[in-house]
Amino acid sequence: MTSIFSPKWYVEQMKGWSFKSYMLLMFGLGAITASTLSHSMSGIAVATWFAGVLGFTCTVAITNAKPLNGVLGLISALIYIFVAINAKNFADVILQTSYIILLDIPVLISPQWAKDAEKHIHGLTGTKWLLTALFFFASWGLLYLMDTNLFISPRPVIDSVASAIGFTGALLCTLRFREQYYFWTVQGVMSIILWGVTAAQGDASPVLFLTYIMYFMNDMIAFFDSHIHWFHKVDSASTADVEDVKQQMN
């Protein structure tokens, strides 16, 4: 925990990512910033920019199994909660809270989370898939009831479905199941729809719509970049990165 107060720790956390992850990070941060500057500035717009920048960096860190995601995820989730409450996407508030409980805090208090990560990644069995489905439907039902009875959301179906998928993905991520990325991908699509509709209805900045598109692109890297060990065997991340840079230069 004490290492998070050291600037050197953050520098170390940014090392050893796949080349494609670095490229996506730079592109995503630039796109989020440009989108923010192209619209009228307000307190919500600035908060949305912070949430987008930190949240996007967090997701790329998760893909590269770096515990940096615990710090960035915690801060971005708190900002997302503020933005989601303002936009009346109440199930998303619960989703961001679940990220803090299931992802951010466990990563911060467990330094072993990213140590030899590829040795601890495993897949869902048939029984575990069934339990995962039950968890998803139970989460969806409770979130929908909340959006329609406790807090009245203008978009209860989209809001509850997107959040239930993300809730399930967060649980699988904490337990290191590779199938989490199936849920992240679908959740990314649903969140693009949710925040696109929210922005179109004038309840939020379009920056989060763009941010979730960046999240979706990061999910594609997890699936198809052979240097990412969630779905691929990685013998030496550093060697792979060097070879990738060489190919880009040739």
C-alpha positions in Angstrom: 0.0 0.0 0.0 2.8 2.4 0.8 4.3 2.1 -2.7 1.3 4.0 -4.2 2.7 7.2 -2.6 6.0 6.8 -4.5 6.3 8.4 -8.0 8.8 5.7 -8.8 6.1 3.0 -8.4 3.9 4.7 -11.1 6.9 4.8 -13.5 7.5 1.1 -13.0 3.8 0.3 -13.5 3.9 1.9 -16.9 6.7 -0.4 -18.1 6.3 -3.8 -19.8 3.0 -3.1 -21.5 2.4 -4.5 -25.0 3.3 -2.1 -27.9 -0.3 -2.0 -29.1 -1.4 -1.1 -25.6 0.9 1.9 -25.6 -0.4 3.0 -29.0 -4.0 2.6 -27.9 -3.3 4.5 -24.6 -1.8 7.5 -26.4 -4.6 7.6 -29.1 -7.3 7.2 -26.5 -6.1 9.9 -24.1 -5.7 12.3 -27.1 -9.2 11.5 -28.4 -10.8 11.9 -24.9 -9.0 15.2 -24.4 -9.8 16.5 -27.8 -13.5 15.6 -27.4 -13.6 17.4 -24.1 -12.1 20.6 -25.5 -14.4 20.6 -28.5 -17.5 21.0 -26.2 -18.5 23.7 -23.8 -16.5 23.5 -20.6 -18.2 23.0 -17.2 -17.6 21.3 -13.9 -19.3 18.2 -15.1 -17.3 18.2 -18.4 -14.0 18.5 -16.4 -15.0 15.7 -14.1 -16.0 13.6 -17.0 -12.6 14.2 -18.6 -10.8 13.1 -15.4 -13.0 10.0 -15.2 -12.4 9.1 -18.8 -8.6 9.6 -18.7 -8.1 7.7 -15.4 -10.7 5.0 -16.3 -9.3 4.3 -19.7 -5.7 4.1 -18.4 -7.1 1.7 -15.7 -8.6 -0.7 -18.2 -5.4 -0.8 -20.3 -3.5 -1.5 -17.0 -5.9 -4.4 -16.3 -5.2 -5.9 -19.7 -1.5 -5.8 -19.0 -2.0 -7.2 -15.4 -0.6 -4.1 -13.6 -1.9 -3.3 -10.1 -1.8 0.4 -11.1 -5.4 -0.3 -12.1 -6.3 -0.4 -8.4 -5.3 3.3 -7.8 -6.6 4.7 -11.0 -9.8 2.6 -10.9 -10.6 3.8 -7.4 -10.3 7.5 -8.3 -12.0 7.2 -11.6 -14.9 5.2 -10.1 -15.5 7.9 -7.5 -15.7 10.5 -10.3 -17.9 8.2 -12.5 -20.3 7.9 -9.5 -20.7 11.7 -9.4 -21.2 11.9 -13.2 -23.6 9.0 -13.2 -25.7 10.4 -10.4 -25.9 13.7 -12.3 -27.0 11.8 -15.5 -29.5 9.7 -13.5 -27.9 6.4 -14.6 -28.3 5.0 -11.1 -27.5 1.4 -12.0 -24.1 2.6 -13.3 -23.6 4.2 -9.8 -23.9 0.7 -8.3 -21.6 -0.7 -11.0 -18.9 1.8 -10.2 -19.3 1.0 -6.5 -18.9 -2.7 -7.3 -15.7 -1.9 -9.2 -14.3 -0.3 -6.1 -15.2 -3.3 -3.9 -14.4 -6.1 -6.4 -11.5 -4.7 -8.3 -9.8 -1.7 -6.8 -9.5 -2.5 -3.1 -8.5 -6.2 -3.6 -5.8 -5.1 -6.0 -4.5 -2.5 -3.6 -4.4 -4.8 -0.6 -3.1 -7.8 -2.5 0.3 -7.3 -4.1 0.2 -10.8 -5.4 -2.7 -9.9 -7.8 -0.4 -9.3 -10.8 2.6 -11.4 -9.7 3.1 -14.3 -12.2 -0.4 -13.5 -13.4 -0.4 -15.9 -16.3 0.0 -18.8 -13.9 -3.2 -17.9 -12.1 -5.5 -17.3 -15.2 -8.1 -20.0 -15.7 -11.3 -20.7 -17.6 -14.9 -21.3 -16.5 -16.2 -24.8 -16.3 -19.8 -25.7 -17.3 -20.9 -25.4 -13.7 -19.2 -22.1 -13.2 -20.8 -20.8 -16.4 -24.2 -21.7 -14.9 -23.4 -19.9 -11.7 -22.1 -16.9 -13.6 -25.4 -16.8 -15.6 -27.4 -17.0 -12.4 -25.3 -14.2 -10.9 -25.9 -12.0 -14.0 -29.7 -12.5 -14.1 -30.0 -11.9 -10.4 -27.9 -8.7 -10.7 -30.0 -7.5 -13.7 -33.3 -8.1 -11.9 -32.2 -6.3 -8.8 -30.8 -3.4 -10.7 -33.9 -3.1 -12.9 -36.1 -3.0 -9.8 -33.9 -0.3 -8.3 -34.0 1.8 -11.5 -37.8 1.6 -11.7 -38.9 1.7 -8.1 -36.2 3.1 -5.8 -34.4 5.6 -8.1 -36.3 6.4 -11.3 -34.0 6.2 -14.3 -34.9 7.6 -17.7 -33.2 4.5 -19.2 -33.9 1.6 -16.9 -33.4 -1.3 -19.3 -30.1 -0.1 -20.9 -28.8 1.1 -17.6 -29.5 -2.1 -15.7 -28.3 -4.5 -18.4 -25.0 -2.6 -19.0 -24.4 -2.5 -15.2 -25.2 -6.2 -14.6 -22.8 -7.3 -17.4 -20.1 -5.1 -15.9 -20.8 -6.3 -12.4 -20.4 -9.9 -13.6 -17.2 -9.0 -15.5 -15.7 -7.4 -12.4 -16.3 -10.5 -10.3 -14.7 -12.7 -13.0 -11.7 -10.3 -13.2 -11.1 -10.5 -9.5 -11.2 -14.3 -9.6 -8.9 -14.2 -12.7 -11.2 -15.9 -15.2 -10.3 -15.1 -18.8 -13.9 -15.1 -19.8 -14.2 -11.7 -18.1 -13.3 -10.2 -21.5 -16.5 -11.6 -23.1 -18.4 -9.7 -20.5 -16.2 -6.6 -20.8 -16.7 -6.6 -24.6 -20.5 -6.8 -24.4 -20.6 -4.4 -21.5 -18.5 -2.0 -23.6 -21.1 -2.1 -26.4 -24.0 -1.6 -24.0 -22.2 1.3 -22.3 -21.5 2.9 -25.7 -25.3 2.7 -26.3 -26.2 3.9 -22.8 -23.9 6.9 -22.7 -24.7 7.7 -26.4 -28.4 7.8 -25.6 -27.7 9.7 -22.4 -25.7 12.3 -24.3 -28.3 12.5 -27.1 -31.0 13.2 -24.4 -28.8 16.0 -23.0 -28.1 14.4 -19.7 -24.3 13.9 -20.1 -21.3 15.0 -22.0 -20.5 12.8 -25.2 -17.0 12.3 -23.7 -18.1 9.1 -21.9 -19.6 7.8 -25.1 -16.2 8.1 -26.8 -14.4 6.8 -23.7 -16.4 3.5 -23.8 -15.5 3.2 -27.5 -11.9 3.3 -26.3 -12.7 0.6 -23.7 -14.1 -1.6 -26.5 -10.9 -1.2 -28.5 -8.9 -2.3 -25.4 -11.0 -5.4 -25.2 -10.1 -6.2 -28.8 -6.4 -6.0 -27.9 -6.9 -8.5 -25.0 -8.4 -10.9 -27.5 -6.0 -10.5 -30.5 -2.7 -9.2 -29.2 -0.4 -12.2 -28.7 1.6 -10.3 -26.1 -1.4 -10.2 -23.7 -1.5 -13.3 -21.4 -5.2 -13.3 -20.6 -5.8 -15.4 -23.8 -2.2 -16.1 -25.0 0.9 -17.8 -23.6 3.5 -15.1 -23.0 7.1 -16.4 -22.4 8.8 -13.0 -22.1 6.8 -9.7 -22.2 9.9 -7.6 -22.5 11.3 -9.6 -25.4 8.0 -9.4 -27.2 7.8 -5.7 -26.8 11.3 -5.2 -28.2 10.4 -7.4 -31.2 7.2 -5.4 -31.7 9.1 -2.1 -31.7 11.7 -3.5 -34.2 8.9 -4.6 -36.6 7.3 -1.1 -36.4 10.7 0.5 -37.3 11.4 -1.8 -40.2 
